[in-house]
Amino acid sequence: MHRRDILSLSLAAAPLAAAAAMAPRPVQAAVRRPAQVRAKDGAALYHRDWGDGPAILFAASWACSGEMWAYQVAHFADAGFRCISFDRRGHGRSDVPAGGYDMDVFADDIAAVIEQLDLKDVVLVGHSQGGAEVARYLGRHGTSRVRKAALMAPAGPCLLQTPDNSYGGPKAAYEARIAEWQRDFPKWVADNTAPFFTPKTSRGMQDWLVDIMLTTPLPVVVATFRALYGADVRPDLARIDRPVLIQHGTKDASIPLEIGGARFAAGIKGAQLKVYDGAPHGLFVTHMDQVNRDLEAFIRA
């Protein structure tokens, strides 16, 4: 066929293509899902709900909104799961109430999300502080709606130095860190960005997560951290009767493996500890492919 003939066919087909594009298409029925979740005290908790299939609920790290889970949501939604990430009170697009920043309330907020979205057989995934909050939820609210849980670089289970906890730090050290934040939080974040990632992590990825952190109001940053370092979730671990995967890196400068993941694994009967050589605290982006692969295998097992 000559080039002129091909062009003629293309021109002839153009009106047909345009007509097809304008023709009405069947509308798929929308899945009805609650647009908003309300905590016990009335605070609105913003959540993202993406995909269909078995549900996974993601709990965010300290000073981060649920947006931090973007790459896990993209992966698991494509793999046939319903992915819900929510913004902790005071973070992201959730309400910023004047109170309620303690571990029991954070656990109750997770319960509100689960109950109001009517999630059943849900898999809970939490990073850092989100991991501690998942543990407190399981200890406080039970496991009737939960199938499994995964804790990535979990913070705790007890960060405060006490007579029976040599792994913890002194309260004065934590308060000194808070004093730094109250003088210049952006500087502290900038000074501590590199250890959160690896040298191969793109500047764009680093800037993206830093921007998420810096949107969190400073009073919330402080109140949330005080709740975290003052919490002891060790009693909650013994109450967990569901399969648990713990993912932790050997280069975690924020919560070293021996303080965090290893102690969570020791406290949860039957927990599986997956250690990532060279992975920092931000392993959910720095070791994304391997972390997602292992998490998916655990969920499907």
C-alpha positions as CSV (number, residue, x, y, z in Angstrom):
1,M,0.0,0.0,0.0
2,H,1.3,3.5,-0.9
3,R,1.9,6.1,1.8
4,R,-0.9,8.2,0.2
5,D,-3.4,5.4,0.6
6,I,-2.4,4.9,4.3
7,L,-2.9,8.6,4.8
8,S,-6.4,8.5,3.1
9,L,-7.4,5.6,5.4
10,S,-6.2,7.5,8.5
11,L,-8.2,10.6,7.5
12,A,-11.3,8.5,6.8
13,A,-11.0,6.8,10.1
14,A,-10.7,10.0,12.1
15,P,-14.4,10.9,12.2
16,L,-15.3,7.4,13.3
17,A,-12.7,7.5,16.1
18,A,-14.1,10.9,17.2
19,A,-17.6,9.6,17.2
20,A,-16.6,6.5,19.2
21,A,-14.8,8.8,21.8
22,M,-18.0,10.8,22.2
23,A,-20.3,7.8,22.5
24,P,-21.7,7.2,26.0
25,R,-19.8,4.5,27.8
26,P,-21.1,2.1,30.5
27,V,-20.7,3.6,34.0
28,Q,-19.3,1.2,36.6
29,A,-21.0,1.3,39.9
30,A,-18.9,3.2,42.4
31,V,-17.9,1.5,45.6
32,R,-19.5,3.2,48.5
33,R,-16.9,4.0,51.1
34,P,-17.2,6.5,54.0
35,A,-15.6,9.8,53.0
36,Q,-14.6,10.6,56.6
37,V,-13.7,8.9,59.8
38,R,-14.4,10.5,63.2
39,A,-12.3,9.8,66.3
40,K,-14.0,9.4,69.7
41,D,-13.5,13.1,70.4
42,G,-14.9,14.2,67.1
43,A,-11.6,14.8,65.3
44,A,-11.8,14.1,61.6
45,L,-9.2,11.6,60.4
46,Y,-8.3,11.9,56.7
47,H,-7.7,8.7,54.8
48,R,-6.8,7.5,51.3
49,D,-8.6,4.4,50.1
50,W,-7.2,2.9,46.9
51,G,-7.8,-0.4,45.1
52,D,-10.0,-3.4,45.7
53,G,-9.4,-6.7,47.4
54,P,-8.2,-7.8,50.8
55,A,-7.6,-4.7,53.0
56,I,-4.2,-3.4,54.2
57,L,-4.2,-0.5,56.6
58,F,-1.0,1.6,56.8
59,A,0.0,3.5,59.9
60,A,2.5,6.3,59.4
61,S,5.8,7.1,61.0
62,W,6.4,9.9,63.5
63,A,5.9,13.4,62.0
64,C,4.7,11.9,58.7
65,S,1.3,11.7,57.1
66,G,-0.1,8.6,55.3
67,E,1.3,10.0,52.1
68,M,4.6,8.4,53.0
69,W,3.1,5.1,52.0
70,A,2.6,6.1,48.3
71,Y,5.0,3.5,46.9
72,Q,3.5,0.7,49.0
73,V,0.0,1.7,48.0
74,A,0.9,1.8,44.4
75,H,2.5,-1.7,44.6
76,F,-0.2,-3.4,46.6
77,A,-3.2,-1.8,44.8
78,D,-1.7,-3.2,41.5
79,A,-1.3,-6.5,43.2
80,G,-5.0,-6.8,44.0
81,F,-5.3,-5.3,47.5
82,R,-7.4,-2.5,49.0
83,C,-4.9,0.0,50.5
84,I,-5.9,2.5,53.2
85,S,-3.5,5.0,54.6
86,F,-4.6,7.6,57.1
87,D,-3.2,10.7,58.6
88,R,-2.6,10.5,62.3
89,R,-4.4,13.3,64.2
90,G,-2.5,16.6,63.8
91,H,-0.8,15.3,60.6
92,G,-1.5,15.8,56.9
93,R,-5.2,16.6,56.2
94,S,-6.6,15.3,59.5
95,D,-7.9,17.7,62.1
96,V,-5.4,19.3,64.5
97,P,-7.1,19.0,67.9
98,A,-5.5,20.6,71.0
99,G,-5.2,17.3,72.8
100,G,-5.3,13.5,72.5
101,Y,-1.7,13.0,71.6
102,D,-1.0,9.8,73.5
103,M,-0.6,6.2,72.5
104,D,-4.0,5.0,73.8
105,V,-5.7,7.7,71.7
106,F,-3.6,6.9,68.7
107,A,-4.7,3.2,69.1
108,D,-8.3,4.3,69.5
109,D,-7.9,6.3,66.2
110,I,-6.8,3.2,64.4
111,A,-9.8,1.4,65.8
112,A,-12.1,4.2,64.6
113,V,-10.6,3.8,61.0
114,I,-11.0,0.0,61.1
115,E,-14.6,0.1,62.5
116,Q,-16.0,2.9,60.5
117,L,-14.6,1.5,57.3
118,D,-15.8,-1.9,58.4
119,L,-12.5,-3.6,57.8
120,K,-12.4,-7.3,58.4
121,D,-9.4,-9.7,58.2
122,V,-7.3,-6.5,57.7
123,V,-3.5,-6.6,57.6
124,L,-2.0,-3.8,59.6
125,V,1.3,-2.3,58.5
126,G,3.1,0.3,60.7
127,H,6.5,2.1,60.3
128,S,8.5,3.4,63.3
129,Q,6.0,5.1,65.6
130,G,3.2,3.6,63.5
131,G,4.6,0.1,64.4
132,A,4.3,1.0,68.1
133,E,0.8,2.3,67.6
134,V,-0.2,-1.0,65.8
135,A,1.1,-2.9,68.8
136,R,-0.9,-0.8,71.2
137,Y,-4.0,-1.2,69.1
138,L,-3.6,-5.0,69.1
139,G,-3.1,-5.0,72.8
140,R,-5.9,-2.6,73.6
141,H,-8.5,-3.5,71.1
142,G,-7.8,-7.2,70.3
143,T,-7.3,-9.0,67.0
144,S,-10.9,-9.9,66.0
145,R,-10.7,-7.7,62.9
146,V,-7.1,-8.4,62.1
147,R,-5.5,-11.2,60.1
148,K,-1.8,-10.3,60.2
149,A,0.5,-7.4,61.1
150,A,3.8,-6.1,59.8
151,L,6.1,-3.7,61.7
152,M,8.8,-1.9,59.8
153,A,11.6,-0.5,61.9
154,P,9.3,-0.3,64.9
155,A,10.0,2.3,67.5
156,G,10.1,0.9,71.0
157,P,8.9,-1.2,72.6
158,C,10.1,1.0,75.4
159,L,12.3,4.0,74.6
160,L,12.5,5.4,78.1
161,Q,15.3,4.3,80.4
162,T,13.7,2.6,83.5
163,P,15.0,0.2,86.1
164,D,13.8,-2.7,84.1
165,N,14.7,-1.3,80.7
166,S,18.4,-0.7,80.0
167,Y,17.7,-0.3,76.3
168,G,16.0,3.1,76.8
169,G,17.4,6.6,76.8
170,P,17.1,9.1,79.6
171,K,14.2,11.5,79.6
172,A,16.7,14.5,79.7
173,A,18.2,13.4,76.4
174,Y,14.8,13.2,74.7
175,E,13.8,16.6,76.1
176,A,17.1,18.1,74.8
177,R,16.2,16.9,71.4
178,I,12.8,18.6,71.7
179,A,14.6,21.8,72.7
180,E,16.6,21.6,69.4
181,W,13.3,21.3,67.5
182,Q,11.8,24.2,69.2
183,R,14.8,26.3,68.2
184,D,15.0,25.2,64.5
185,F,13.1,22.0,63.5
186,P,13.9,22.4,59.7
187,K,17.7,22.6,60.5
188,W,17.4,19.4,62.7
189,V,15.6,17.6,59.9
190,A,18.2,18.7,57.3
191,D,21.1,17.6,59.6
192,N,19.5,14.2,60.1
193,T,18.3,13.5,56.6
194,A,21.3,11.6,55.3
195,P,21.2,8.7,57.9
196,F,17.5,8.1,57.1
197,F,18.4,7.2,53.5
198,T,21.3,5.6,51.6
199,P,23.8,7.4,49.3
200,K,21.9,6.0,46.4
201,T,18.6,7.6,47.4
202,S,17.7,10.3,44.9
203,R,17.6,13.9,46.1
204,G,14.0,14.1,44.9
205,M,12.9,11.2,47.1
206,Q,14.7,12.7,50.1
207,D,13.1,16.1,49.5
208,W,9.7,14.6,49.1
209,L,9.8,12.9,52.5
210,V,11.3,15.9,54.2
211,D,8.5,18.1,52.8
212,I,6.0,15.7,54.3
213,M,7.6,16.0,57.7
214,L,7.9,19.8,57.6
215,T,4.1,20.2,57.0
216,T,3.4,18.8,60.5
217,P,2.9,21.6,63.0
218,L,5.7,21.8,65.6
219,P,3.4,21.5,68.6
220,V,2.2,18.2,67.2
221,V,5.7,17.0,66.4
222,V,6.6,17.6,70.1
223,A,3.5,16.2,71.6
224,T,3.6,13.1,69.4
225,F,7.2,12.4,70.2
226,R,6.6,12.8,74.0
227,A,3.8,10.2,73.6
228,L,6.2,7.9,71.8
229,Y,9.2,8.0,74.1
230,G,7.0,7.8,77.2
231,A,5.1,4.7,76.0
232,D,5.8,1.2,77.0
233,V,4.1,-1.3,74.6
234,R,5.9,-4.4,76.0
235,P,2.7,-5.6,77.8
236,D,0.8,-5.3,74.5
237,L,3.2,-7.6,72.6
238,A,2.3,-10.6,74.7
239,R,-1.4,-10.1,73.8
240,I,-0.8,-10.4,70.0
241,D,-2.0,-13.7,68.7
242,R,-1.7,-13.1,64.9
243,P,1.2,-13.7,62.6
244,V,3.6,-10.8,62.7
245,L,6.4,-9.8,60.3
246,I,9.1,-7.4,61.6
247,Q,11.3,-5.7,59.0
248,H,14.4,-3.9,60.2
249,G,17.7,-2.7,58.7
250,T,21.2,-3.1,60.1
251,K,22.0,0.6,59.4
252,D,19.1,2.1,61.2
253,A,20.4,5.2,63.0
254,S,17.0,6.2,64.4
255,I,15.9,3.0,66.0
256,P,18.8,0.5,66.0
257,L,17.8,-3.1,65.3
258,E,18.8,-4.4,68.7
259,I,16.6,-1.7,70.4
260,G,13.6,-1.9,68.1
261,G,12.9,-4.9,65.8
262,A,14.8,-7.5,67.7
263,R,13.0,-6.6,71.0
264,F,9.6,-6.6,69.3
265,A,10.4,-10.0,67.8
266,A,11.4,-11.3,71.2
267,G,8.1,-10.1,72.8
268,I,5.7,-11.4,70.2
269,K,5.2,-15.1,70.1
270,G,6.0,-16.6,66.7
271,A,7.0,-13.3,65.1
272,Q,9.2,-13.4,62.0
273,L,12.2,-11.0,62.0
274,K,13.5,-10.1,58.6
275,V,16.8,-8.2,58.7
276,Y,18.0,-6.1,55.7
277,D,21.7,-5.7,55.5
278,G,22.6,-2.0,55.1
279,A,19.1,-0.7,55.3
280,P,18.5,2.5,57.2
281,H,15.3,3.7,59.0
282,G,13.8,4.7,55.6
283,L,13.9,1.2,54.3
284,F,10.3,1.5,52.9
285,V,11.8,3.7,50.1
286,T,15.5,2.8,50.1
287,H,14.9,-1.0,49.9
288,M,11.4,-0.6,48.4
289,D,11.4,-3.6,46.0
290,Q,12.7,-6.1,48.5
291,V,10.6,-4.8,51.4
292,N,7.4,-4.8,49.2
293,R,8.3,-8.3,47.9
294,D,8.8,-9.7,51.4
295,L,5.7,-8.0,52.7
296,E,3.5,-9.3,49.9
297,A,4.8,-12.9,50.4
298,F,4.0,-12.6,54.1
299,I,0.5,-11.3,53.4
300,R,-0.3,-14.0,50.8
301,A,1.1,-16.9,52.9
